[in-house]
Amino acid sequence: MTEAFEKLKLKGVEIHLLDPPEIDVEWVGMKEPLTQLLAAWSDDGIDPPMQPRILGKPGVGKTSLAITAAKTLRQELYIFQCTVDTKPDDLLVSPVIADNGKIRYVASPLVTAMVKGGICLLDEGNRMSEKSWASVAPLLDMRRAVYSIVAGVEIKANPEFKICVTMNEDASTFEVPEYIHSRLQPAIYMDFPTREEEFRILRGSLDGPSDELINHVVEMLQESHARDDDLSVRDGLNIARYAHRLLNFDGRLDERRALNQSFLQVTGEKRASLDGPTLV
């Protein structure tokens, strides 16, 4: 769709719906969390789908997991990025000024997924305030609905609607209220990929870097995981990508120096492991 928007009309109020984003990811390994997420969303013929929370450190693939599950189920996925500034209106329906100067109501990714029977990923949900969580509490129990104060209407979820929430494990997050936490079940834990999985992820995502360079980056990642550091696959992709570009752009660099320089600029740290046997 370009200019023509899908609309929901409730009690004379028109709410414009969004198009789903076009996202393409390839899921590598880690079958257990994917199986668990699909099981939580499966139809038992009695109750609505469960509302899992996906836990893990930044960059371990929580968002990719939700995208892959949505594609497996052949349902549209809508992503809402949660922040400390997220307001209830942002989560539900926002008023905007149209070209004619009138107010137009626009559904959030969450409400669009509710209406269209898609899947919504609330990304990094433990960055939101309790006030924002309270606005979606009715959606997370048997009522399966939200009330937009801005538009003055109650919006019910399509029976096919599914939701999950990702939560990072870092210092910049908040405690989720217990009455919300109890609704976000089950918990699906994601750990770092194995050595083989990390190589396949990097190799499948990057065309330029050599296998040798990628192997070196995987060694960095594995050493970081062993120390319980926060170096993620996302970091590994950026390290390999930038090191490859440095090698192509600056003929004075060898692979070792390019990797050291890339590691320093991507992570902001210089670690002893870079001078060890990994890159010899």
KAWOGI-V327495 format. One record per pair of residues at least 4 apart in sequence whose ideal C-beta (glycine too) atoms are under 6 Angstrom apart, sorted by the first residue. I is the first residue (numbers start at 0). J is the second residue. Records with the same first field share a line. If there is no record, write none. Layout:
BEGIN
I->J, J
END
This chain:
BEGIN
0->18
4->15
5->16
6->13, 15
7->14, 114
8->13
9->152
10->152
12->150, 152
14->92, 104, 106
15->105
16->106, 111
17->111
19->75, 77
22->66
24->63, 66
25->203
26->67
27->196, 199, 200
28->196
30->34
32->64, 187, 189
35->187
36->68, 187
37->68
39->49, 51, 185
40->48, 161
48->161
50->139, 162, 183
51->163, 185, 187
52->164, 166, 183, 186
53->61, 165, 187
54->166, 186, 188
55->59, 61, 189
56->168, 229
57->167, 231
58->231, 232, 233
59->189, 191
60->64
61->165, 189
65->120, 163
66->76
69->74, 76, 118
74->117, 118
75->117
76->118
77->108, 111, 112, 117, 119
78->120, 122
79->108, 109, 121
80->122
81->85, 121, 123, 124, 126, 127
82->126
83->126
85->89, 127, 131
87->131, 134
88->93, 149
90->107, 109, 131, 134
91->107, 110, 145, 147
92->104, 106, 147, 149, 150
93->105
94->102, 104, 149
95->103, 105
97->101, 103
104->150
106->110, 111
109->119
110->154
111->115
112->117, 118, 119
113->156, 160
116->157, 159, 160
118->161
119->162
120->163
121->164
122->165
123->167
124->164, 166
125->166, 172, 173, 175
126->172
127->131, 132
129->176
132->176, 179
137->142, 144
138->145
139->182
143->156
144->153, 155
145->154
146->153
147->152
156->160
164->183
167->172
175->179, 180
191->224
192->196, 197
194->221
197->217, 220
198->202, 217
199->203
200->232
201->205, 213, 235, 239
202->213
204->236
205->239
207->243
208->212, 213, 239, 243
213->239
215->258, 278
216->235, 238, 239
218->277
220->230, 235
222->272
223->228, 230
230->234
237->265
238->261, 262, 265
241->261
242->257, 258, 261
244->248
245->249, 252, 257
246->252, 257
252->256, 257
255->278
258->278
259->273
261->265
262->266, 273
263->269
END
